[in-house]
Amino acid sequence: MKLGFIKSNFPYEKRVALLPEHVKDFPNEIIVESGFGDYLNILDQEYIDKGCKILTRSQVFAECDAILLLKLIQECDYRYLRNNQLLIGWTHPTSSGAKFYQNVAIDKCLTIVDLDNILPTLFYKKKNKLIDFIPKNFIQKNSFLAGYSSVMHAIISHGKIPNSNTKVAILSSGNVAQGAFIAISKFTDNVILYYRKTMDEFYLSLNEFDIIINGIQVDKIGLHILTIHDQLKLKKGCLIIDAVADAGIAIEGTINTTIGNPIYESKDIYYYEVNNSPSIYFRDSSYEISKSFSQYVYSIDIKRFLELRDK
């Protein structure tokens, strides 16, 4: 079967999901959009030398059984989608991609392979199934980068360098939180890490923090980590960095921001909600994505996803 790679046109997205050095004996025919590697100065010929076929964007959509598009497909590409195609990447049908999934994917009978680091999941029509043949934490280094890049970018964008008097809370101890901890520790050691079991202690101290970094991914809509009521208790000028970046889910009421306009203010609280922050370090992130996806995703025959869908 044919797996097509499309250059992302998501705002400020510069990561390249497949590098020529990682192209091996994949079970699917690999077709790459012309100019796919431009952000890393990778020539089309480098993919051709590895046995890939180069086509235009519309041709890739028209010819391929499955499309690898790293971030959420944009409206300008809806016209290219064919009924019953597979979309592989970070579509997030239950959060940032919910509108696309409900209004487009279900109608076109698209199979969505959402490559969540912890719970890779297949969505088809109104059903979903965990993909048990992709291991949990398969792209942990990119998750680490999400925490690291979110903190570094938020600090620069906020315009204030943390110091020893800056009190910081990090929520979670997972990959995202670890990256956030490494980043914020370059500025201050006044950092407290809270886990799901110790969140009660965090809520008792809400008004003490200058920076709150969220690394907890919420499993169910409505179970907010910080409700609007909680946010009313925060210190004036507090900076909330949602490194998980599920806008409105973990942090109630928040909206997505972009790399070009990363922070907004509401009621004297500042919010960072960039959902592709690793693209700031697009060279590092591209390598980690390409390496891990090549091992755990591109090495899978597309038919296996169809078999899981039809069980």
Secondary structure by P-SEA (a helix, b strand, c coil): cbbbbbccccccccccccccccccccccbbbbcccccccccccaaaaaaabbbbbcaaaaaacccbbbbcccccccccccccccccccccccccccaaaaaaccccccbbbbbcccccccccccccbbbbccccccccaaaaaaaaaaaaaaaaaaaacccccccbbbbbccccaaaaaaaaaaaaccccbbbbcccaaaaaaaacccccbbbbcccccccccccccaaaaaacccbbbbbcccccccccccbbbbbcccccccccccbbbbbbccccccaaaaaaaaaaaaaaaccccccaaaaaaaaac
